[in-house]
Amino acid sequence: MSLTAHSQFSKCFFCSKDATDRPIGGSVGKGGANHKADVRIVQAFLNSTPPEDGGPAFLLAEDGIIGPKTQAAIDKFQAKVLRHPDGRIDVHGPTIKALTALICDSPSVPPGRLGLDGRPGQAAGSPATPPTPPQTGAQMVAEGKQILKDLERNLMSLRFKLLHQTPTTMAWLNKHFETAKVKVTSNDADALLRIVSAIHFQVSRANAFGAQGIDSIIMFDPKADPGVIAWTVRGGDKLSTNQFQIYVDKGVKIKAPGHTVFLAPIFTNQPAPVEKQWTVIHEMCHFVGARDGTGLEINDNAYAFEGHFLTIGKFFKLHNAESISLMILEFAIGTAAVVGTPRLAKFKAHFDVFPKVVAGQIVTS
């Protein structure tokens, strides 16, 4: 799931396909079907494999064509992992299983985009050397983690408010989610409580080693799509932080841990601190949401920079990351800071009404 900068053509995308031993639909290599899409995936996987693990010494062109260099790379990898190489990668065969297992489990294959997309500045035929993550990425990751740590106390207080559902709290929820006089119900408040609680759990829990849960969540993607501020592997409460996955979405091949919120390079350009806080909270809403196909995913039904943001139905608001993240953001930083955000200028009259949040309290006057 990605959060995009203001754009009419770039929307969020989901990466929700778990790694399997069948990322290709047909055989690739000597005597294989060699469909272009399958060949490109194999080329990308081979390019991501270090030479010492059987990968090519020089990067392959990811062109979907079985030429002598691609065939030689298949032969080299099979010689490394098979007792009887045959030059062909079959759909359910041992070669594709070994290749995906290596990419998912090997620490020598760094998380991020696979193949040529993961090697900035390198052309096909250049040495296959993994890129060094830029320092700005590490700084952004540290900032994202700190935002979540700072949010922990607010999340605990908000959980208390949603649990007890006083008339003031319900009126405040209606400001965010009511549409066409369809009021927020107790069940709706319970659903929001589950979301806030799930985020709080990820922020505050300690694992067996005493490390904060967020240490396994926030990462940096130096090759994010243009205009993407952040993106998320959705279903963070259901995937192991230690299990790497391979995602193929619209031709983009990504290796990522099961629990991941990725920050893109342009995250650093977001107005601080409110927009950065908003971005991280927005992505955490997707992070704790259900997996695809359940009908309960937290989607991007409308962004705040879109004119119809306030007019979508109550159900869509309750399953909209932008709406939920704004509720959390207002409680965390107060109404005054929210309505002063340039991205919300057109909705100032809506949010700047009572109940408001002042100094961590919901007030009616």
N, C-alpha and C positions, 0 to 999 in steps of 0.2 A: 504494500500500500504506500503510495507516495503522495506527499503534499507538494503542490506545484505553486510557483509564483503566478502572479496575475497573468492569465492566459485564456484565450477562448478555444484553444485547440489542444492543450496539454492537460490531461486529466490524470487522476490517480490510477495506478495499476496495482493488481494483486499478484503476488508470487506465492501460490498456495499448493503447488504440486510437489508432493514429497518425492525425495530421491527414490529411484527404483533401479532394478537391474535391467530395465527395458526403456532407456531413453531414446532408442532408435526403433523405427518401425520395420526396417528391412536390413538385410545383411550388407556389410560394407567391406570392400577389399577385393581380392582375387576371386573372380567368379561370382561376386555378390550382385545384389540388385542395384546398389549404388545410387539410390535416390539422393538428389542434391541436398535436401534438408538433413538427411541422416549423415551424409558425408561431412557436412559442415559441423555437425555436433561432434563427430569423431575427431575431426581436425582440431576443433576447439579443445576437446578433452586432451588430445595428445600434446597440443601446445602448452597446456597447463601442467603437464607432467614433467618434472625435472629430468634432465638427461640422465642423471645417476639412477633414476627409478625406471628408466626405459623410454623416456621421452625423447623427442628429436633434438639433436644438437643445435639446429637452427629452426626458427619458427616456420611453420607451414603457412602458405596462403590459404585462408579459410574461404575457398571459392566453390566448394561443393564438387570438385572434380578429383577423381582418382588418377593422379599422375604418378610418375616414378618416385617423387619425393614423399608423397603421402603413403604410397604402398611400402616404401622403404621404412617409413616411420612405424607402420603397422607391424611389419616384420620384426623390427627392432624391439618393439614393446612385447610382442608375443615371445620372442627369444628370451626375454627377461622373466616372463611370468608363466609360460607354458612348457611342458615337456616335449610336446609334439606340435610346433607351430604349423599353421596351414595357410597363413596370409589373409584370412578372412575373419571378420568380426560378425558373429551371428547374434540375432536378437536375444536369445536366451543362453548364449554361449559363455564359456568361462572368461573370454577376453573382455567383453563389455562389463562383466561383473567385477573383474580385477581392476579395470580402468575406473569405473565409478567408485569402487571401494577405496582406491588409492586417493582419488581427488577428495572424497568426503573425509577420510580419516587421517590423511598424512599431514603433519604439521609443516612439511616443506612446500605444500600447496596452500598459499595464503588465501583467506576469505576474500571475496570480491568477484568482479566480473571475470569470466573465464576466457581463455584464448587471447587473441590479439587485442580485444577490448580491455583486457586486464593489464596490458603492457604499454603504457603511454610512451609515445615517441619511438616505438619499435616497428619496423616494417618486416614483412615476411622475408626470411632469409637471414635475419639478424640473430645474434646469440640469444638463447632463451633464458634470460636473467630476470627474475622477479623484480618489480619496481620497489623502491624504497618509499613507504608512505610519507607524505609530506608532513612537516611539523604542524602546519596549520590544522591538519586533520586531528592530531592528538589533542591540540588545544580545544577544538570544537567538541570532541568526545568528553573531555574533562568538564567543559562548560555544561554540556547536556546532562551529565551525571549530577553535577552540582545543582542544576535546576530541579531535578527530581528529589534530591536530598532535602533541599530547602522547602519543597512542597509537602513533605511528609506530615508535619504538624497540621497543616491546613486540611489535608485529606482526612485525618483522624477526626477533626472537628466537623467536617462536612458529613462524614459517616454518622455522627451523632445526630445531626440535624435531620438527615434523611430517615434515620431509624425512628425518631419520635414524631415526625410529620405534624408539627403544630400548624395552626391556620396561617401563621406568618410564613413558615417554610413552604407550605403548599402554594400560597399566593406568589412567592418568589419563583417557584418552579413554573407556575403558569406564565410568568413573564417570559420565560425561555421557551416553553413548549406548547402553550395553549394556541389553538388555531380555530378561527370561526366559532368561538365560544365553546369549543370542545375542551373541557377542563382536564387537568392532570388528575389521575386517580391514585388511590393508595397503592395499587398494583404497579402503576407507572413509577411511583417514587421508590418502590421496592426494587424495580429493575435498575433504576439509576443507582441505588445503593449498592447493588451487586457489582456494577461497573466501577464505581468509586472504590469499593472494597478490594476489588481485584487489582486495581492500580496500586492502592496502598500496600497490598500484600507484596507485590513485586518490588516496591520501593523499600519496604521495611524489613522483609524477611532476611534472616541470616542462614546460610547453609552450614554444613557440617564443619567447614573450615573457618567459619566466622566472617566470611566475606559478604558484603551487601549484595542483594540480588541484582541490583542495577549494574554491577560490574560485568554481568554477562548479557546485558541488553544493548547498551549504546555502542555503536560502531561507526566507522567512517567509510563512505564509498566515494573514492576519488573520481570515478567514471560514471557518476549518475547522469541520467538523461538531462539534456539542457532544460533549464527551468524548474527542475525538481529540487525542492528544498530538503525533503526528507522522505524516506519510504520505509515500509514495515513488512516484515514477515508475520502475517496475521495468525492469531491463535496461539499467542505466547504462553497461555496457561496449559497447553496440551503437548508441546514439543520439548524434547530434552535440550538443555543448553549445551550438552556435550556432543550431540548428534548433528553433524553437518549434513546439509541437504543440497541437492542440485536442483535449481529451478530453471525451467525453460519457458519464458513468457514472451510472446510476440517476437520470437527469434533471439531474445536476449538470454544468455546463459549465465547463471549466477550461482556461486557457492556461498552459502551462508549458514550460520548456526540456527538452530530451531527458534531460539529466542533472540530476535534482533530488531532494533530500530536503527536504521542507517541515517546518518546525517550527510548531506551532500555539500560540496564546496561552497555553494552560495548561501548555506545556512549562516555563514559568518557575516553576510551582508544584511541580515534581517535586523530591523531597528531593535536595539536592546533597551531595556530588558523584556518589555512586554511581548513583542512579536516572537522572540526566541522562546519565551516561556509558553506562549500559545502553541507554537509549532511542536514542542516536545509533548505537551499535554494532548494535543490533537493526535499525534502518532501513538501515544500510549492508549488512547481509546480504541484504535484499531488493534493494537497489540494484544489487549485482553479480550477482544471480541471473539465471537465464534468463528470456526473455520468456514470456508466457502461451502455453499450448498445446504446450509442448515436453515436458511431463511431468517436467521437472527444476527447476521453479520452487522457490524457497525460500519456503514458505508460512507461515501461522500455524496449524499443526496443533493446537497447545495453548499457552495462555499459562501463565505460572508461577502466576497467581492461581487457576487451575482445578485442581480436585482430581485430575484424571486426567493431569496434566502429565507425571509420571514413568512412567506406564504405557503410553504410546503405543509402537508398535513401533519397532525400530531404524531402519528406512527412514524413517519419519515424523520421527524425531528428527533424522536426518541432513539432512532437508529442512525443518526447523523453525527459524525465525529466533530464537525464544526460546532453544532449546537451544544453537544455535551461538553466539549472542551471550553466553550465560552462560559458555561455555567460554572465549571470548576475554576476557570481563570478569574471570574468575577469574585468568587468566594475567597480566592487566594490573595488577590491584590486589591480588591475593593472596586466599587462601581466607578468612582471618579477616574481611576487609572484606565479602566476598560473603555469608557466613553471618550477618553482623550486619545485613543489609538486612531491614527489616520485611516486605517482600513475599515473602521467602524463609523466613520464620520456620517455617512448617509443614514445610519441607524441610531444616531445619538438620541433622538426623541423617544425611541422605543426603549432603549436600555437605561436611559436616565430618568426613569420613573420609579416610584416606590412599589414594592419593597426594594431597598438598596442594601448593599453590603458596605458597612463602615467599620473599620478596625476589627474585622473578623466577625462582626455581628450583623444579622439580617434585621433591618429596621424598617418601620412602616411610616415614619415621619421624621 
